[in-house]
Amino acid sequence: MAVVNKKRAHNAILILESPWGLDDTDNNRTSVLPFIEGAAKRAGDTEVYHANFYDKSSFNKALECITRSSFDNSIIYIAAHGYKKKVGEVNIDHILFEVGELSKTHNITGIMFGSCFVGENITSIEVYLQETSIRWCAGYASSTWWFEGTLIDTALISYLSALGHEGYSSKDSMIEAFSDAIKPFAENFAIGQDYKERLVSLKDSLKIVIQPTGRGYRARDVTDIVFEHVKESRL
């Protein structure tokens, strides 16, 4: 069979998803894929690749398969249940290390964790982003309602994928992109719960770390700055 040379888009959103099991009959039925495909069509010039994982071994294989092609700008979307330091049965440190290493050769600029409790590991995120090509990482420090969280994930990915390399060189541009993405959502909306099942607002749950390009920049938590920017930009 002849190989067809297909013209490739410049940008990509690479989804690594673990089964959700939102009810007793949900066998891989629920997926973030349609949401991201819609965002990619809206953006244009963006490919979407999707792979499932179930544990550490299958995560490694899925990550290898999904990054075989390189793009000018790629975002990794980890969509899976999370609890403390685990995402879909995989340790968050392992995910951050593996994606960080690949970022140097595959132009991976962002990681979106659509997973509960990942955002409470803010120190690990800051450490693992250092010396990589990853410019931003976002996640939640509480549990999150699936549908509402997926909408916010999609908005963040949409705005940050449109930012491009030039935008990643400016801290202000990155903060503005995050601000524009979450502006339609109420910051006091209860996005989920903490470990004691107390409601947690979007503002207290969502965590954002950025590392702009250029010398002197280090990965740092800018969540408060982003939400302050949102507040100032609203009518």
Disulfide bonds with the S-S distance in Angstrom:
none
